[in-house]
C-alpha cells in the first residue's frame, strides 16, 4: 500500500460515521453474541474438558460414535449437494419466468421454515414408508426410501432447500437477462452462457446456500428421527446419540460427542468460507 493510500485509509477511519452510536451498538452486539453463543459453547468445551485425554479419545474412537458422525456429516453433505442443484433450478424458475401459481410456489419454498420439524418428519415417514404412497411405488423398483440413510437424506433435502433458494434468488434477480442475450449474440451456446456468464456471479451465493444447508443438516434432529429408523451403526445420527447418552446420565460422553461435532462443523464451514472468499476475489463479485 502506498503512502497516499495509507493516509487516505487513516483519514476515512478518523471521519465520524453518518449513523452515530457505533460504540454502543458494537458493545451490544458483542455482549449479545457472548451471552447467546460464546458462553454456551465455552461451557460445552469446558464440560468435555473434565474428561481425561484417554476418556475423550476413547469416546472419539468408539465405533458407534464414528459411525454416527459419518452418517450425520455424510448425509448432510449429500443433501446439501442435492439442494444446490435443485435449489438453483427452483430459484431460476421463480426469477426468470412468469406463470400462473408463481407466487404460490414462491411461498411454498418457505414452508420448511414454518413447519415444525417433528411434523415434517412424521409426514415424510408416512409418505416414504414401505406402505406409504411414495414408498409403495419405490418398492416396485426395489428402492427402500425410509428407515435407512436414504430417508435421512430425503428429510435433510426437505429442510435445507429454502436455504439455497433464498440465498441464490436475490443474486439471480440482479443479473440482467440482457447479459445472457449479449452472450448469445456473441455466439455462446446455453451451456457456455451458464458456465462463463451466470455461474461466476452466482458462485459465492451458491456456496453460501450450500454452507447453510449443510450446517442445518448436520444438527437436524426432529425431522430425521422419524424416518431414519435409528439403527445403531446404520442410520443413527450423532444428535440422537447425544440424546441417548444424556438419557443414560453419561454427560461426559454427550458433551464429548457434541464438542467433536462442533469442531468438525467449524473446520468444514471455515473451509467453505475460504473457498467462497476465493471465488469472490477470483471473479470480482461481492467484493
C-alpha positions in Angstrom: 0.0 0.0 0.0 1.4 3.4 -1.0 1.9 6.3 1.5 -1.0 8.2 -0.1 -3.3 5.2 0.0 -2.4 4.6 3.7 -3.1 8.2 4.5 -6.4 8.0 2.8 -7.4 5.0 4.8 -6.4 6.7 8.1 -8.4 9.8 7.1 -11.5 7.7 6.4 -11.1 5.9 9.7 -11.0 9.2 11.6 -14.1 10.5 9.9 -17.3 10.4 12.1 -19.9 7.9 10.9 -23.1 9.2 9.3 -25.0 7.0 11.7 -24.0 7.7 15.3 -23.8 5.1 18.1 -21.1 2.8 16.7 -19.6 2.1 20.2 -23.0 1.4 21.8 -24.2 -0.9 19.0 -20.8 -2.7 18.9 -20.8 -3.3 22.6 -24.4 -4.5 22.5 -23.6 -6.9 19.6 -20.5 -8.3 21.4 -22.5 -8.8 24.6 -25.3 -10.5 22.8 -23.0 -12.8 20.9 -21.1 -13.6 24.1 -24.3 -14.5 26.1 -26.1 -16.4 23.4 -23.3 -18.1 21.5 -19.8 -17.9 23.1 -20.7 -18.7 26.7 -22.8 -21.8 25.9 -20.1 -23.1 23.5 -17.4 -22.4 26.1 -19.5 -24.3 28.7 -19.7 -27.2 26.3 -16.0 -27.3 25.8 -15.3 -26.8 29.5 -17.6 -29.7 30.5 -15.9 -32.0 28.0 -12.5 -30.9 29.3 -13.4 -32.5 32.6 -12.7 -35.8 30.9 -9.2 -37.1 30.8 -7.4 -37.4 27.5 -7.8 -41.2 27.4 -11.5 -41.0 28.1 -12.1 -38.3 25.4 -10.2 -40.3 22.8 -11.9 -43.5 23.8 -15.3 -41.8 23.1 -13.9 -40.4 19.8 -12.6 -43.8 18.8 -15.8 -45.7 19.7 -17.2 -47.4 16.6 -20.7 -46.3 17.3 -19.6 -42.6 17.7 -17.6 -42.7 14.5 -20.5 -44.3 12.5 -23.0 -41.8 13.9 -20.7 -38.9 12.9 -20.2 -40.4 9.4 -24.0 -40.7 9.0 -24.7 -37.2 10.2 -21.9 -35.4 8.1 -22.2 -37.7 5.1 -26.0 -37.4 4.7 -25.9 -33.7 5.3 -23.2 -33.3 2.6 -25.1 -35.3 0.1 -28.4 -33.5 0.9 -26.6 -30.1 0.6 -25.3 -31.1 -2.9 -28.8 -32.1 -4.0 -30.2 -28.9 -2.7 -27.6 -26.9 -4.6 -28.7 -28.4 -7.9 -32.5 -28.3 -7.4 -32.3 -25.0 -5.3 -30.7 -23.2 -8.2 -33.2 -24.6 -10.6 -36.2 -23.6 -8.4 -34.7 -20.1 -8.0 -34.2 -19.8 -11.7 -37.8 -20.7 -12.4 -39.1 -18.2 -9.9 -36.9 -15.4 -11.1 -36.9 -15.9 -14.8 -40.4 -17.0 -15.7 -43.9 -15.6 -15.2 -46.6 -18.2 -15.0 -49.9 -18.9 -13.0 -49.2 -20.0 -9.5 -45.7 -18.5 -9.4 -46.3 -16.7 -6.1 -47.7 -19.9 -4.6 -44.6 -21.8 -5.5 -42.5 -18.9 -4.1 -44.4 -19.2 -0.8 -44.2 -23.0 -0.7 -40.4 -22.7 -0.7 -40.5 -21.2 2.8 -42.8 -23.9 4.2 -40.0 -25.9 5.8 -39.1 -22.8 7.8 -42.5 -22.5 9.3 -43.3 -26.2 9.7 -42.3 -27.9 12.9 -39.5 -30.4 12.2 -41.3 -33.2 14.0 -44.4 -32.7 11.8 -42.2 -32.8 8.7 -40.5 -36.0 9.9 -43.9 -37.7 10.6 -45.2 -36.6 7.2 -42.1 -37.8 5.4 -42.1 -41.1 7.2 -45.8 -41.7 6.4 -45.1 -41.0 2.7 -41.9 -42.9 2.2 -42.6 -45.9 4.5 -42.9 -49.2 2.7 -46.7 -48.9 2.9 -46.8 -45.2 2.2 -48.0 -43.5 -1.0 -44.5 -42.9 -2.4 -42.9 -45.8 -0.6 -45.2 -48.3 -2.3 -44.2 -47.0 -5.7 -40.5 -47.1 -4.9 -40.8 -50.6 -3.6 -41.8 -51.8 -7.1 -38.3 -50.7 -8.2 -36.6 -52.2 -5.2 -35.9 -48.9 -3.6 -36.3 -48.5 0.2 -36.5 -44.8 1.0 -37.3 -44.9 4.7 -35.7 -46.2 7.9 -32.2 -46.1 6.4 -29.7 -43.4 5.4 -31.7 -42.6 2.3 -34.6 -41.5 4.4 -32.2 -39.1 6.3 -31.1 -37.6 3.0 -34.7 -37.0 2.0 -35.5 -35.3 5.3 -32.4 -33.1 5.0 -33.2 -32.2 1.4 -36.7 -31.1 2.6 -35.5 -28.8 5.4 -32.4 -27.5 3.5 -33.9 -26.5 0.2 -35.1 -23.0 1.3 -31.6 -22.0 2.4 -30.2 -22.4 -1.2 -33.2 -20.9 -2.9 -33.4 -17.8 -0.7 -29.6 -17.3 -0.9 -29.3 -17.6 -4.7 -32.6 -15.8 -5.6 -31.6 -12.2 -4.8 -28.3 -12.5 -6.6 -30.1 -14.1 -9.6 -32.5 -11.2 -9.7 -29.6 -8.7 -10.1 -28.3 -10.5 -13.2 -30.0 -8.8 -16.1 -31.3 -11.1 -18.8 -29.7 -8.8 -21.3 -26.3 -10.2 -20.3 -27.5 -13.6 -21.5 -28.8 -12.1 -24.7 -25.4 -10.4 -25.3 -23.6 -13.7 -24.8 -25.9 -15.4 -27.3 -25.3 -12.6 -29.7 -21.6 -13.2 -29.4 -22.1 -16.9 -30.4 -22.2 -18.5 -26.9 -24.5 -21.5 -26.6 -26.6 -22.1 -23.5 -24.0 -24.2 -21.7 -21.3 -21.6 -22.3 -23.6 -18.9 -21.1 -24.4 -20.7 -17.9 -20.7 -21.7 -17.3 -19.0 -18.5 -18.2 -21.6 -15.8 -17.6 -24.1 -16.9 -14.9 -22.2 -19.3 -12.6 -19.3 -16.9 -11.8 -21.7 -14.4 -10.5 -23.8 -17.0 -8.6 -20.8 -19.0 -7.2 -20.5 -17.1 -3.9 -24.3 -17.3 -3.3 -24.3 -21.0 -4.2 -21.5 -21.7 -1.8 -23.3 -19.7 1.0 -26.5 -21.7 0.4 -24.6 -24.9 0.4 -22.9 -24.0 3.7 -26.2 -23.0 5.3 -28.0 -26.2 4.1 -25.1 -28.3 5.3 -24.9 -26.7 8.7 -28.6 -27.1 9.2 -28.5 -30.8 8.1 -25.6 -31.7 10.5 -27.6 -30.6 13.5 -31.0 -31.6 12.4 -32.9 -33.9 14.8 -36.7 -33.6 14.7 -37.4 -34.3 11.1 -34.8 -37.1 10.9 -35.5 -39.5 13.8 -39.0 -40.4 12.4 -37.7 -41.5 9.0 -34.2 -42.7 9.8 -35.0 -45.9 11.6 -32.4 -45.0 14.2 -30.5 -48.3 13.8 -27.1 -48.2 15.5 -24.1 -48.4 13.1 -26.6 -47.9 10.2 -28.9 -44.9 10.4 -28.2 -43.4 13.9 -27.3 -39.7 13.7 -24.9 -38.0 16.1 -27.6 -35.7 17.7 -29.6 -38.8 18.6 -26.6 -40.5 20.1 -26.0 -37.4 22.2 -29.6 -37.6 23.5 -29.1 -41.3 24.2 -26.0 -40.6 26.3 -27.9 -37.9 28.2 -30.7 -40.3 29.0 -28.1 -42.7 30.3 -26.8 -39.8 32.5 -23.4 -40.1 30.7 -23.0 -36.3 30.5 -19.3 -36.5 29.8 -19.8 -38.7 26.7 -22.7 -36.5 25.5 -20.6 -33.3 25.7 -17.6 -35.0 24.2 -19.6 -36.0 21.1 -21.1 -32.5 20.9 -17.6 -31.0 21.1 -16.4 -33.3 18.3 -19.4 -32.2 16.2 -18.7 -28.6 16.9 -15.0 -28.9 15.9 -15.8 -30.8 12.7 -18.6 -28.3 11.8 -16.3 -25.3 12.4 -13.5 -26.7 10.2 -15.8 -27.6 7.4 -17.6 -24.2 7.4 -14.2 -22.5 7.6 -13.1 -24.3 4.5 -16.3 -23.4 2.7 -16.0 -19.7 3.7 -12.4 -19.7 2.4 -13.5 -21.1 -0.9 -16.3 -18.6 -1.0 -13.9 -15.7 -0.4 -11.5 -17.0 -3.1 -14.4 -17.2 -5.6 -15.3 -13.6 -4.8 -11.8 -12.5 -5.4 -11.4 -14.7 -8.5 -14.5 -13.4 -10.2 -14.7 -10.0 -8.7 -18.2 -10.4 -7.3 -19.4 -9.4 -3.8 -16.1 -7.7 -3.0 
